[in-house]
Amino acid sequence: MGLEELLALPATVNVTTAGRALGIGRDKAYELVRAGKFPVRTLPLGGTVRVPTAELWKVLGVEPRRGVGAGT
């Protein structure tokens, strides 16, 4: 995933997208989530799991430009 695509992500993403940003395949990403070892905090919401994009940026050392991700 390129920087522009990473910066354009919504506030939360699914595990597959978060894994892709981190260079982790879908199956491995879900395996890590189940084991409680995913490298970013996850948010279990009913039957789904979301990942905060800001935490992805932090782990990847990405600082969003002013206005990016703020709806502008």
ABEGO torsion letter per residue (X at the ends): XBAAAAAABBABBBAAAAAAAAGBBAAAAAAAAAAGABABBBBBBEABBBBBAAAAAAAAGBBBBBGBGAGX
